[in-house]
Amino acid sequence: MSGRSSHSVAGMVLDQLNVTAEEFELATGWKLEPEGACQGEVCVPLPQFELDADGRFDLTIVADCLGMPVAHDDEHRLWALGPRSGDRRVLDRARMPELVLSDFDGNPFDLASLRGRKVVLVAWGSW
């Protein structure tokens, strides 16, 4: 986590995928123990993985076991580690499904026409 990084209890933003156990615990609350990744009374078994000479490991191995999504921003060379999903469904990729909606005049508007741009989609329901 050299240079740019930010931490929260839920996840982390990194400029490399190799982290120390201490960095991982500080950012996520999961402590790496001999029995696996532990948080309170919950321990999730982990596969064997190697530490490099600096005591760092590839966090994607642990993230996969914990159900934590990892997203990559090529342009800025950053990775984001999301919170554990548990039994909830979480965003595992940043791709909008095909969606065609009516504009204010009733004409069909394909959101794919905005691909490559940042878009805010506001939805409202009367229920």
C-alpha positions as CSV (number, residue, x, y, z in Angstrom):
1,M,0.0,0.0,0.0
2,S,2.7,2.4,-0.9
3,G,1.7,6.0,-1.7
4,R,-2.0,6.3,-2.2
5,S,-4.3,4.3,0.1
6,S,-7.3,5.0,2.2
7,H,-8.8,2.7,4.8
8,S,-12.2,2.1,6.3
9,V,-13.7,-0.7,8.4
10,A,-15.5,-1.9,5.3
11,G,-12.8,-1.9,2.6
12,M,-9.8,-0.3,1.1
13,V,-8.4,1.5,-1.9
14,L,-4.9,0.5,-3.0
15,D,-2.2,1.1,-5.5
16,Q,-1.0,-2.5,-5.3
17,L,-2.6,-5.8,-4.5
18,N,0.1,-7.0,-2.0
19,V,-0.7,-6.0,1.6
20,T,0.5,-7.0,5.0
21,A,-1.7,-8.8,7.5
22,E,-1.7,-5.7,9.7
23,E,-2.8,-3.4,6.8
24,F,-5.6,-5.9,5.9
25,E,-6.9,-6.1,9.5
26,L,-6.8,-2.3,9.9
27,A,-8.8,-1.7,6.8
28,T,-11.3,-4.6,7.0
29,G,-11.4,-5.8,10.6
30,W,-10.4,-9.3,9.5
31,K,-7.4,-10.7,11.4
32,L,-5.3,-13.4,9.7
33,E,-4.9,-16.3,12.2
34,P,-3.6,-19.9,11.7
35,E,-7.3,-21.1,11.4
36,G,-8.1,-18.5,8.7
37,A,-9.4,-15.0,8.5
38,C,-11.2,-14.2,11.8
39,Q,-13.5,-11.4,12.9
40,G,-14.9,-11.9,16.4
41,E,-16.2,-15.4,16.7
42,V,-16.3,-15.9,12.9
43,C,-13.4,-17.6,11.2
44,V,-13.2,-18.4,7.5
45,P,-10.7,-21.0,6.4
46,L,-8.1,-19.8,3.9
47,P,-6.0,-21.7,1.4
48,Q,-2.2,-21.8,1.9
49,F,-0.6,-18.7,0.5
50,E,3.0,-17.4,0.5
51,L,4.2,-14.1,2.0
52,D,6.9,-12.2,0.1
53,A,10.1,-11.0,1.7
54,D,8.3,-7.9,3.1
55,G,5.5,-10.0,4.7
56,R,3.0,-9.1,2.0
57,F,0.4,-11.3,0.4
58,D,-1.9,-11.1,-2.6
59,L,-5.1,-9.9,-1.1
60,T,-7.3,-11.3,-3.9
61,I,-6.8,-14.8,-2.4
62,V,-8.3,-13.7,0.9
63,A,-10.9,-11.4,-0.7
64,D,-12.2,-14.3,-2.8
65,C,-12.6,-16.5,0.3
66,L,-14.4,-13.7,2.2
67,G,-16.7,-12.7,-0.6
68,M,-15.1,-9.3,-0.9
69,P,-15.3,-7.8,-4.4
70,V,-12.1,-6.3,-5.9
71,A,-12.4,-3.7,-8.6
72,H,-9.6,-2.3,-10.7
73,D,-9.3,1.2,-12.3
74,D,-6.8,0.8,-15.1
75,E,-6.5,4.5,-15.9
76,H,-5.5,5.5,-12.3
77,R,-3.8,2.1,-11.5
78,L,-5.9,1.7,-8.4
79,W,-7.8,-1.3,-6.8
80,A,-10.7,-1.1,-4.5
81,L,-11.6,-3.9,-2.0
82,G,-15.3,-3.9,-1.1
83,P,-16.9,-5.1,2.1
84,R,-17.8,-8.8,2.7
85,S,-21.1,-9.5,1.1
86,G,-22.3,-12.2,3.5
87,D,-25.7,-13.4,2.2
88,R,-26.5,-10.1,0.4
89,R,-26.0,-9.5,-3.2
90,V,-23.4,-6.9,-4.0
91,L,-22.1,-5.1,-7.0
92,D,-19.5,-7.5,-8.4
93,R,-18.8,-5.5,-11.6
94,A,-19.4,-2.0,-12.8
95,R,-21.3,-2.7,-16.0
96,M,-24.7,-1.4,-16.5
97,P,-27.2,-3.9,-17.9
98,E,-28.9,-3.1,-21.2
99,L,-31.7,-0.6,-20.4
100,V,-34.0,1.4,-22.7
101,L,-36.3,3.9,-21.0
102,S,-38.8,6.4,-22.3
103,D,-37.6,10.0,-22.3
104,F,-40.0,12.9,-21.3
105,D,-41.6,12.9,-24.8
106,G,-42.1,9.1,-24.7
107,N,-39.3,8.3,-27.1
108,P,-37.1,5.3,-26.3
109,F,-33.7,6.2,-24.9
110,D,-30.9,3.6,-24.7
111,L,-28.6,4.1,-21.8
112,A,-25.9,2.4,-23.8
113,S,-25.6,5.5,-25.9
114,L,-23.9,7.1,-22.8
115,R,-21.3,4.4,-22.5
116,G,-18.0,5.8,-21.4
117,R,-19.5,8.7,-19.6
118,K,-20.4,9.0,-15.9
119,V,-24.1,8.8,-15.4
120,V,-26.4,9.4,-12.4
121,L,-29.6,7.4,-12.7
122,V,-32.4,8.7,-10.5
123,A,-35.3,6.3,-9.9
124,W,-38.6,7.0,-8.1
125,G,-41.4,4.7,-7.2
126,S,-44.8,5.7,-5.9
127,W,-45.2,2.7,-3.6
